[in-house]
Amino acid sequence: MQLAISTYSLWRWMRENRRSPEDAVRQIADFGVAGVEFAGLDPLQPNSDPLRRARVLARAAARSGLQIVGYCVAAELLVPSEQQRRAIRELFRQVDAAVELGVRTMRHDVTRG
């Protein structure tokens, strides 16, 4: 079995030490695991361009020999309609970022259970 570590596990370390997600990728590679899951793209710069950040982080993971195994984002959808529309627009941007990261999707056929 191969292991991966989520950048979420290093968010406190990044925040308290002013370390970047690129630093986290290098640290994760040093742990000797095979992959990384990105939980967001940059906790220190939450308003940065997700496509640009995704490209940079995909290159960092590749340089470190890590496979990108997932991308996790949060969305609050139990809100009034206008806020919901904004959240959905942001989710579309995050899906584009996932594609830039190279995250692959698995198709689930709901008719087969």
KAVEN-V675843 format. One record per residue. N is the residue number from 0. RES is the residue in one letter. SS is DSSP state (H for helix, E for strand, - for the rest). PHI is phi in radians with two decimals (NA if undefined). Layout:
BEGIN
N;RES;SS;PHI
N;RES;SS;PHI
END
This chain:
BEGIN
0;M;-;NA
1;Q;-;-1.75
2;L;-;-1.95
3;A;E;-2.33
4;I;E;-2.17
5;S;E;-1.49
6;T;H;-1.10
7;Y;H;-0.99
8;S;H;-1.13
9;L;H;-1.98
10;W;H;-1.05
11;R;H;-1.08
12;W;H;-1.01
13;M;H;-1.11
14;R;H;-1.12
15;E;H;-1.22
16;N;H;-1.90
17;R;-;0.90
18;R;-;-1.77
19;S;-;-1.61
20;P;H;-1.04
21;E;H;-1.10
22;D;H;-1.09
23;A;H;-1.10
24;V;H;-1.06
25;R;H;-1.09
26;Q;H;-1.12
27;I;H;-1.08
28;A;H;-1.08
29;D;H;-1.12
30;F;-;-1.24
31;G;-;1.48
32;V;-;-1.59
33;A;-;-1.61
34;G;E;-2.56
35;V;E;-2.35
36;E;E;-1.93
37;F;E;-1.61
38;A;E;-1.85
39;G;-;1.36
40;L;-;-1.94
41;D;-;-2.88
42;P;-;-1.13
43;L;-;-1.50
44;Q;-;-2.35
45;P;-;-1.12
46;N;-;-1.75
47;S;-;-1.24
48;D;-;-1.15
49;P;H;-1.11
50;L;H;-1.18
51;R;H;-1.10
52;R;H;-1.09
53;A;H;-1.08
54;R;H;-1.07
55;V;H;-1.10
56;L;H;-1.23
57;A;H;-1.11
58;R;H;-1.14
59;A;H;-1.10
60;A;H;-1.12
61;A;H;-1.09
62;R;H;-1.06
63;S;-;-1.53
64;G;-;1.33
65;L;-;-1.78
66;Q;E;-1.49
67;I;E;-1.51
68;V;E;-1.80
69;G;E;-3.07
70;Y;E;-2.48
71;C;E;-1.98
72;V;-;-2.32
73;A;-;-1.89
74;A;-;-2.61
75;E;-;-1.70
76;L;-;-1.87
77;L;-;-1.62
78;V;-;-2.41
79;P;-;-0.99
80;S;H;-0.90
81;E;H;-1.14
82;Q;H;-1.13
83;Q;H;-1.10
84;R;H;-1.06
85;R;H;-1.10
86;A;H;-1.10
87;I;H;-1.19
88;R;H;-1.04
89;E;H;-1.16
90;L;H;-1.07
91;F;H;-1.07
92;R;H;-1.09
93;Q;H;-1.22
94;V;H;-1.11
95;D;H;-1.05
96;A;H;-1.13
97;A;H;-1.07
98;V;H;-1.11
99;E;H;-1.07
100;L;H;-1.23
101;G;-;1.60
102;V;-;-1.20
103;R;-;-1.76
104;T;-;-1.81
105;M;-;-1.92
106;R;-;-1.49
107;H;-;-1.97
108;D;-;-1.54
109;V;H;-1.17
110;T;H;-1.31
111;R;H;-1.68
112;G;-;1.28
END
